[in-house]
Amino acid sequence: AAISNNGGVCAFTTLLTTQHPAISSSTAQNGVRKGSVMASGGFGKTAAGSGMSKGKKGMKKKSRKAPSYELKSGTKIQDVLNPDIFADPNTVETIKTQIRNGEICVIRNAFIPEFANAMYEELDDTDAWSKNEDYFNDGYGFKHNNVYSKSDFSPLFLQANEMFETEETKEFMSELTGRDCSGESVGAPSYYEVGDHSLPHTDHVGQRSVAYIWHLSKTWKAEYGGGLYWAPEPLANAYLHASFNTLVLFSVTPFSSHFVTSVSPKSKGNKRLAYNGWWHSSWVPKPTDPIEEMLASPEQRLTLTHAQIQSINDMLDDPWAPRIQPPERHEAVVDLRRNIMEELYPEAKYSPVVLN
């Protein structure tokens, strides 16, 4: 009962304005079938047997200028989010509802201007980009520029990573999203130039729990391409075009299908810049955990990470793994796994027409 790293489709929509003018969303409804597309979604990590990420360093490094803004040690995300948005209980409740409902949540003017402008300047100025490009035998592929090595991070990038990683930030995001964000947090700069893209995927890999994309592009137009396309939405609502200081959040599941459209030659002289990453879960299921109670409802099962599902499979299938006792409980977990697979990896709703 091993499962593949299913991919989704990465896209953003023409957004639906909700209670606060800074927030909009698209609703996730449909899923992807088993064995469709790999769900890597970046950071140079590829699934076993799927190939290698080809990183090519860019220009020779130039000396860095002093950052125009600094984050003090211990800064948490609440300190730099736009207080006009996150101090409003109704707006926060809207965000919570959208993410818990499997929607993509789009927050305009998300961070305080000083921080957003400083991050844009750092992204625009860095020359540490490396090209990451790969294509896989199941149809997934990507091509974009990133800065993955911490040794190439500017001081502000390192400070931002530390801010996303603080316990206070992870607790805040767990409360906001309804997902376990107590594991590691990873984030890195990204830059899409002409021809760059990311084919359909879900990000449902490892312990990824909540994804974030902080868009930091200035003077960007829809005709430049590079749109984030949220696949569960109808076409009219599916595009989210690059913009400045827009934070995108979504719960990572087998149904969080999205992709990034190819950047057009019309974008020459403009940069599609972002800082993106994931908060991870820290829970690894064990035979002694009350798994049946923890995963009693479809809503609870939907929050399983890919690694957690595989851990449950290993409990049942790996002859060297500790057995679930007593036997009656083992059978109950077998039934639970059946529900997990049917709900999270449903069969295709269509079948090809084949002439005999």
CORVEN-V787365 format. One record per residue. N is the residue number from 1. PHI is phi in degrees with one decimal (none if undefined). PSI is psi in degrees with one decimal (NA if undefined). Layout:
[[N & PHI & PSI] [N & PHI & PSI]]
This chain:
[[1 & none & 27.7] [2 & -64.2 & 148.6] [3 & -119.5 & 154.9] [4 & -89.8 & 160.9] [5 & -78.0 & 84.6] [6 & -63.5 & 141.4] [7 & -99.5 & 169.4] [8 & -130.5 & -150.6] [9 & -127.2 & 127.9] [10 & -97.4 & 106.5] [11 & -156.0 & 157.0] [12 & -121.9 & 158.5] [13 & -112.8 & 171.0] [14 & -69.8 & 114.9] [15 & -82.1 & 149.7] [16 & -97.2 & 117.0] [17 & -70.4 & 134.6] [18 & -111.6 & -152.8] [19 & -56.1 & -43.9] [20 & -99.4 & 134.4] [21 & -62.6 & -15.8] [22 & -84.3 & -10.8] [23 & -115.8 & 138.2] [24 & -147.0 & 166.8] [25 & -153.6 & 166.0] [26 & -132.6 & 145.3] [27 & -93.8 & 132.1] [28 & -91.4 & 125.5] [29 & -127.2 & -43.9] [30 & -99.5 & 160.5] [31 & -117.0 & -167.3] [32 & -124.3 & 147.7] [33 & -81.2 & 163.0] [34 & -58.3 & 140.7] [35 & 75.0 & 17.5] [36 & -80.7 & -86.2] [37 & -124.4 & 142.9] [38 & -63.4 & 147.5] [39 & -111.8 & 40.5] [40 & -63.5 & -61.8] [41 & 75.9 & 15.9] [42 & 116.7 & -169.3] [43 & 63.0 & 24.0] [44 & 66.0 & 12.7] [45 & -98.5 & 125.7] [46 & -116.5 & 155.0] [47 & -73.9 & 156.3] [48 & -57.3 & 131.4] [49 & 79.1 & 6.3] [50 & -102.0 & -2.0] [51 & 120.2 & -170.0] [52 & -122.1 & 149.0] [53 & -85.1 & 128.3] [54 & -96.2 & 98.2] [55 & -94.4 & 128.8] [56 & -124.5 & 121.6] [57 & -67.4 & 149.5] [58 & -88.6 & -138.9] [59 & -70.7 & 165.4] [60 & -64.5 & 140.2] [61 & -64.7 & 141.6] [62 & -106.2 & 163.9] [63 & -67.4 & 141.9] [64 & -85.5 & 142.1] [65 & -86.3 & 160.9] [66 & -64.8 & 136.8] [67 & -65.2 & 147.1] [68 & -82.3 & -5.5] [69 & -154.3 & 144.4] [70 & -130.5 & 144.3] [71 & -99.1 & 126.1] [72 & -70.3 & 153.0] [73 & -58.7 & 134.9] [74 & 91.0 & -0.7] [75 & -61.8 & 135.1] [76 & -111.1 & 163.6] [77 & -61.7 & -31.3] [78 & -60.9 & -25.6] [79 & -74.3 & -21.8] [80 & -119.6 & -3.0] [81 & -72.1 & 153.2] [82 & -62.1 & 113.6] [83 & -65.4 & -26.3] [84 & -63.3 & -26.5] [85 & -90.9 & -52.6] [86 & -86.2 & -4.2] [87 & -88.9 & -6.1] [88 & -94.1 & 110.9] [89 & -57.8 & -36.2] [90 & -66.1 & -38.9] [91 & -67.5 & -43.6] [92 & -61.2 & -40.0] [93 & -64.9 & -36.3] [94 & -62.5 & -44.2] [95 & -60.4 & -47.0] [96 & -57.8 & -46.1] [97 & -63.8 & -44.3] [98 & -59.8 & -48.6] [99 & -68.1 & -42.2] [100 & -64.9 & -26.0] [101 & -85.6 & 6.5] [102 & 78.9 & 15.9] [103 & -88.3 & 161.5] [104 & -89.6 & 133.7] [105 & -109.2 & 123.8] [106 & -116.5 & 117.9] [107 & -116.4 & 110.2] [108 & -77.8 & 150.8] [109 & 48.4 & 48.9] [110 & -71.2 & -38.5] [111 & -110.8 & 161.7] [112 & -60.8 & 144.4] [113 & -57.4 & -38.4] [114 & -60.0 & -43.1] [115 & -69.2 & -45.6] [116 & -62.3 & -44.4] [117 & -66.9 & -37.6] [118 & -65.5 & -41.1] [119 & -65.0 & -39.5] [120 & -60.7 & -46.0] [121 & -60.0 & -41.2] [122 & -64.3 & -44.3] [123 & -64.5 & -41.3] [124 & -69.5 & -28.5] [125 & -91.8 & -26.1] [126 & -65.3 & 146.2] [127 & -120.3 & 21.3] [128 & -92.7 & 13.3] [129 & -62.6 & 143.5] [130 & -127.5 & 140.9] [131 & -80.6 & 126.7] [132 & -115.5 & 121.3] [133 & -146.8 & 132.9] [134 & -162.7 & 156.3] [135 & -138.6 & 140.7] [136 & -119.2 & 160.5] [137 & -72.5 & -6.1] [138 & -100.8 & 4.1] [139 & 104.9 & -13.2] [140 & -76.4 & 147.4] [141 & -163.6 & 163.4] [142 & -154.5 & 157.3] [143 & -154.5 & 112.7] [144 & -165.4 & 169.2] [145 & -103.6 & 142.1] [146 & -145.4 & 165.5] [147 & -120.7 & 101.5] [148 & -98.9 & -30.1] [149 & -79.4 & 126.0] [150 & -61.3 & -25.8] [151 & -67.1 & -18.5] [152 & -97.3 & -3.7] [153 & -71.4 & 140.2] [154 & -73.1 & 164.9] [155 & -55.5 & -38.6] [156 & -69.4 & -37.0] [157 & -62.0 & -41.8] [158 & -65.0 & -39.8] [159 & -66.3 & -39.3] [160 & -64.0 & -43.1] [161 & -60.7 & -41.9] [162 & -63.3 & -38.4] [163 & -64.5 & -44.1] [164 & -66.0 & -21.0] [165 & -95.0 & -11.6] [166 & -62.7 & 150.9] [167 & -59.9 & -37.5] [168 & -63.9 & -39.8] [169 & -64.7 & -44.9] [170 & -66.3 & -36.8] [171 & -65.6 & -41.4] [172 & -62.1 & -44.4] [173 & -69.8 & -34.6] [174 & -61.7 & -43.5] [175 & -67.8 & -39.1] [176 & -69.0 & -39.6] [177 & -101.0 & -17.7] [178 & 76.9 & 10.5] [179 & -112.0 & 157.4] [180 & -77.7 & 112.3] [181 & -113.6 & 23.6] [182 & -81.5 & -5.4] [183 & -82.8 & -158.5] [184 & -70.8 & 156.6] [185 & -118.3 & 133.5] [186 & -127.0 & 144.0] [187 & -156.0 & 154.9] [188 & -162.8 & 156.6] [189 & -72.6 & 151.6] [190 & -139.3 & 149.8] [191 & -144.2 & 118.2] [192 & -102.5 & 120.9] [193 & -106.5 & -174.5] [194 & -53.6 & 128.2] [195 & 88.7 & -12.0] [196 & -72.8 & 152.3] [197 & -167.5 & 171.5] [198 & -145.5 & 116.9] [199 & -74.6 & 169.5] [200 & -52.6 & 133.3] [201 & -161.4 & 171.0] [202 & -115.6 & -14.5] [203 & 74.0 & 2.0] [204 & -77.7 & 80.4] [205 & -137.6 & 142.6] [206 & 56.0 & -131.6] [207 & -104.9 & 17.7] [208 & -59.4 & 131.3] [209 & -118.3 & -50.2] [210 & -131.8 & 131.8] [211 & -101.1 & 146.0] [212 & -133.7 & 143.1] [213 & -130.5 & 117.2] [214 & -101.3 & 100.4] [215 & -73.6 & 132.3] [216 & -137.7 & 42.1] [217 & -97.4 & 135.7] [218 & -110.3 & 152.0] [219 & 56.3 & 31.0] [220 & -90.7 & 140.1] [221 & -118.9 & 153.1] [222 & -57.6 & -34.0] [223 & -68.2 & -11.2] [224 & -78.8 & -7.8] [225 & 76.6 & -155.1] [226 & 66.4 & 24.9] [227 & -79.2 & 140.3] [228 & -83.5 & 121.8] [229 & -110.3 & 117.9] [230 & -92.0 & 103.0] [231 & -62.5 & -34.1] [232 & -64.2 & -14.7] [233 & -87.7 & 153.9] [234 & -60.3 & 155.7] [235 & -52.5 & -41.9] [236 & -61.4 & -23.4] [237 & -113.4 & 7.6] [238 & -90.1 & -18.6] [239 & -92.3 & 135.3] [240 & -121.1 & 109.4] [241 & -81.9 & 151.9] [242 & -57.6 & 145.1] [243 & -154.8 & -173.7] [244 & -109.5 & 132.9] [245 & 58.7 & 43.5] [246 & -110.8 & 123.8] [247 & -101.2 & 126.1] [248 & -112.1 & 129.8] [249 & -127.2 & 140.1] [250 & -153.3 & 151.3] [251 & -78.0 & 127.4] [252 & -81.5 & 118.0] [253 & -143.2 & 175.0] [254 & -65.3 & -7.2] [255 & -107.1 & 2.0] [256 & -84.8 & 58.1] [257 & -75.9 & 132.1] [258 & -160.6 & 165.9] [259 & -156.5 & 167.8] [260 & -114.4 & 123.5] [261 & -71.7 & 158.6] [262 & -64.5 & 138.9] [263 & -76.4 & 132.5] [264 & -81.4 & 152.6] [265 & -59.7 & -20.6] [266 & -66.1 & -14.2] [267 & -81.4 & 1.0] [268 & -49.7 & 128.7] [269 & 91.3 & -7.3] [270 & -118.0 & 150.8] [271 & -120.2 & 131.4] [272 & -90.7 & 102.9] [273 & -115.1 & 145.2] [274 & -158.2 & 163.6] [275 & -126.4 & 118.6] [276 & -138.6 & 160.0] [277 & 178.8 & -159.1] [278 & -144.4 & 148.8] [279 & -97.7 & 139.1] [280 & -109.4 & 156.6] [281 & -83.1 & 151.2] [282 & -103.3 & -7.2] [283 & -81.3 & 126.7] [284 & -117.3 & 114.4] [285 & -57.8 & 139.2] [286 & -127.0 & 155.5] [287 & -57.1 & -27.1] [288 & -83.2 & -9.8] [289 & -73.3 & 145.7] [290 & -76.6 & 66.8] [291 & -59.9 & -39.5] [292 & -60.0 & -40.0] [293 & -75.4 & -39.6] [294 & -66.3 & -27.1] [295 & -122.3 & 39.8] [296 & -74.0 & -28.2] [297 & -112.8 & 158.1] [298 & -57.8 & -35.9] [299 & -64.5 & -39.3] [300 & -68.6 & -40.0] [301 & -67.4 & -29.2] [302 & -66.0 & -21.7] [303 & -84.8 & 0.2] [304 & -65.4 & 133.9] [305 & -79.0 & 166.8] [306 & -61.1 & -42.0] [307 & -65.9 & -35.1] [308 & -67.7 & -39.9] [309 & -62.6 & -42.5] [310 & -66.3 & -33.9] [311 & -63.4 & -39.9] [312 & -65.7 & -41.0] [313 & -58.8 & -43.7] [314 & -63.7 & -38.1] [315 & -57.5 & -37.2] [316 & -89.4 & -29.2] [317 & -110.0 & -27.3] [318 & -78.1 & 116.5] [319 & -65.0 & -18.7] [320 & -93.4 & -8.3] [321 & -78.8 & 151.7] [322 & -58.6 & 137.2] [323 & -80.9 & 148.5] [324 & -81.3 & 123.8] [325 & -122.6 & 150.2] [326 & -75.0 & 176.6] [327 & -55.1 & -33.9] [328 & -63.1 & -36.9] [329 & -71.1 & -36.6] [330 & -57.3 & -44.2] [331 & -65.9 & -35.5] [332 & -63.9 & -37.9] [333 & -72.3 & -32.9] [334 & -59.7 & -45.1] [335 & -63.7 & -38.8] [336 & -61.9 & -44.3] [337 & -61.0 & -38.5] [338 & -59.2 & -42.4] [339 & -64.7 & -41.3] [340 & -58.6 & -49.1] [341 & -66.9 & -39.3] [342 & -68.4 & -35.3] [343 & -81.7 & -41.7] [344 & -91.7 & -21.7] [345 & -131.9 & 62.9] [346 & -66.8 & 156.7] [347 & -67.6 & 157.0] [348 & -60.6 & 145.4] [349 & -82.7 & -2.3] [350 & -132.6 & 162.9] [351 & -138.0 & 143.2] [352 & -66.0 & 146.8] [353 & -87.2 & 121.9] [354 & -122.4 & 128.2] [355 & -84.7 & 133.5] [356 & -76.4 & NA]]
